[in-house]
Amino acid sequence: MKAVTIPVLVGIAKLFSGATLRWVGSQPDTCQRVYFANHTSHLDALILWASLPRQIRALTRPVAAKDYWVRGPIRRYISEVFNALLIDRDKIKVHNSPIDMMIKEIGDQYSLIVFPEGSRNTESEMRDFKSGIYYLSKKRPDLELVPVYLNNMNRIMPKGEFLPVPLMSCITIGQPMWLEAGESKNDFLKRARNEIIKLRDY
Amino acid sequence: MFGLLDKNTAILLLSNLAVLAALFGIGRYLKKRSSVDIDAETVRSFSRNMMAWMVVCVVLALGLMVGTIVTVIFFWFVSFWAQREFVTLTPTKPSDHRTLFFLILVFPIAQYVLEGMGAYDLYSIVIPVYGTLFIGARIAFANDPDEFLERTAKLQFGLLICVYALSHAPALLTLDMLMTWDSIDGQWVEWMGAKAGLLLYLVVIVQISDMTHFIADRTVGRHVIAPKVNEFKSWEGLMTAIVVSAIVGLLIQMFLPVTPFQLYGAAVMAIIISVMASSGSMTMCAIKRDRGIARHGGLVQSRGVLDRIASLCFAAPIYFHVTRFFLEVDSIQEINIANEQLDVVFQIGSLTGFWT
């Protein structure tokens, strides 16, 4: 069943988003990566995932909010198809940390798609990043952190709308970065955010 | 012979493809020879244009081989692509989202469905009248009066060019009976050629006009028309394009009659098409300059669909209307009436000595 629905869903996502994928700072690779991107639309995760080359897509899991993606059978099915890692935003506790869960789930094989702004943004400027990406990097310093800039997704399906309008969009993938030795949390998060901002001008 | 194509149209299509392929080959050759004193970007842009036209011709040929409906669907898809590019490049506000939904999915589909049904009296007004009224009202209902007129104008303009204007090209296939002037018998008769010929004539002349404009601007162009809009387009280029289009149109009609026009009619049509095509690409340049997209890249990678079809969009409506106004008839009776009127004119002419 999934052998049919995946290409169909990917096709629809690509047609609706008219997305161009540009690798400006890195090459497609199946090594373990964390793609982090700006977040303006529910379609972000789906379109970014669908635009990745097939082999990479098979090894990449978007991290998404559980409360949105389990509501209704269609959303649940879609999240299942693109192998989403669902995080319960309401139950984040020390002993139930999503970071530990992500690390456990990806093992030594999978890559992740994360949106460090936490939730969809309606402003033109990106919000400050949540600290998850810092702790993830601290616990697994070998993961490549790859910045991704998603352009125009908010016009395809803005926050609060349910019908997408098929405009065009552009996905720019930048240079990998890592947590520097002794870098503080705030400096690291600021640097990561700037990496995405830099991609806007490409 | 094949679907909507007859012998003449098939030959025209194939020779057009051959010319494009040859020019593409020349472009490739020039690119390799670095010693040639031609700007590399110019050669690349020329080759890309040839490639794009070849794709258009092949797909159009496939559509015409199957039938009218498939060709209409093909043009709908081109409209869809062009319009999404237009809207992508035009800033809109989040409150315009639901208007955009109608703009991109509802109106174009309505337009092309009505066209496929041959409902000329509806598809000729649905976008310019109801679309215009609807966009204004829908934006007002969205409770955001900020820059109201600017937003309405942008969306209307995109819809009008990308969908309404372009849809007049496949509309040529849905024309009823056409009459043509039989110069041997000196009377109007029904035209028996394939209607695909009308569409192909339009596409070929637009292509010739664009191509000669491009080459002439860069070789003999001295007086630039509007340097702030485009630094290449020159009066010399425009004139060359018009003259070459007229000559090619004349030659096509002489050796490979694919339209119901007389020889002078074919030349006049080619001139009209060429003037409109040049206006179209000029307008597109102005839009791009306004949006500050002179360079390639950004949201719409490389040169998009919109750029390439702007000239066709501008040429299609007037070509369609002139053909429809002068040559379309409902039935044989109407052709007979036209001939009777002609007889009256002849009689008056010979009585007054004006006509001998």
Interface residues (C-beta under 8 A of the other chain):
Chain A: G18 T20 R22 T122 N151 N152 N154 R155 P158 E161 L163 V165 P166 L167 M168 S169 C170 Y202
Chain B: F80 R84 E85 V87 T88 T92 P94 H97 R98 L100 F101 I104 L105 G297 G298 L299 V300 Q301
